[in-house]
Amino acid sequence: MKDCFAYKRNSCIALKEKQCEGCNFYKTKEQYLLDQEKALERIRGLDAKKQKHIFEKYYKMEV
């Protein structure tokens, strides 16, 4: 599925083995970007201490 966000250079970056048929991780690139935006909005709705913890742990950035 070449329109999947995880399809790169004829392989899958979401799974160890490419298995496109019936994949639960399938999303278009547009859906993926929207989901990322929604996740950041949720994080920004948290208190500053929780935001700092999440950004440092998962995004490897200082806040």
C-alpha positions as CSV (number, residue, x, y, z in Angstrom):
1,M,0.0,0.0,0.0
2,K,2.1,2.8,-1.3
3,D,-0.1,5.5,0.1
4,C,0.5,4.3,3.7
5,F,2.5,6.6,6.0
6,A,4.8,3.8,7.0
7,Y,5.7,2.6,3.5
8,K,9.2,3.7,2.8
9,R,11.6,2.3,0.1
10,N,9.5,-0.8,-0.4
11,S,9.4,-1.7,3.3
12,C,7.4,-0.8,6.4
13,I,8.8,1.4,9.1
14,A,6.0,0.5,11.6
15,L,6.5,-3.2,11.6
16,K,9.6,-5.5,11.3
17,E,8.1,-7.3,8.4
18,K,6.1,-5.7,5.6
19,Q,2.6,-7.2,5.7
20,C,0.2,-4.7,4.1
21,E,-2.8,-6.9,3.7
22,G,-5.2,-6.2,6.6
23,C,-2.6,-4.2,8.5
24,N,-4.0,-2.4,11.6
25,F,-1.4,0.3,11.3
26,Y,-2.5,1.5,7.9
27,K,-3.1,5.2,7.6
28,T,-2.6,7.7,4.8
29,K,0.1,10.3,5.2
30,E,-2.6,12.9,5.7
31,Q,-4.3,10.8,8.4
32,Y,-1.0,10.3,10.2
33,L,-0.2,14.0,10.2
34,L,-3.7,14.8,11.5
35,D,-3.3,12.2,14.3
36,Q,0.1,13.7,15.2
37,E,-1.5,17.2,15.4
38,K,-4.3,15.9,17.6
39,A,-1.8,14.2,20.0
40,L,0.2,17.4,20.3
41,E,-3.0,19.4,21.1
42,R,-3.8,16.9,23.9
43,I,-0.3,17.1,25.3
44,R,-0.5,20.9,25.3
45,G,-3.7,20.7,27.3
46,L,-1.9,19.1,30.2
47,D,-0.2,20.9,33.0
48,A,3.4,22.1,32.5
49,K,5.0,19.4,34.5
50,K,3.3,16.6,32.6
51,Q,4.1,18.3,29.3
52,K,7.8,18.6,30.2
53,H,7.9,14.9,31.2
54,I,6.3,13.7,27.9
55,F,8.4,15.9,25.6
56,E,11.6,14.9,27.3
57,K,10.8,11.2,27.3
58,Y,9.2,10.7,23.9
59,Y,10.3,13.6,21.8
60,K,13.8,13.9,23.3
61,M,13.5,17.7,23.6
62,E,13.9,20.1,26.6
63,V,10.9,22.3,27.3
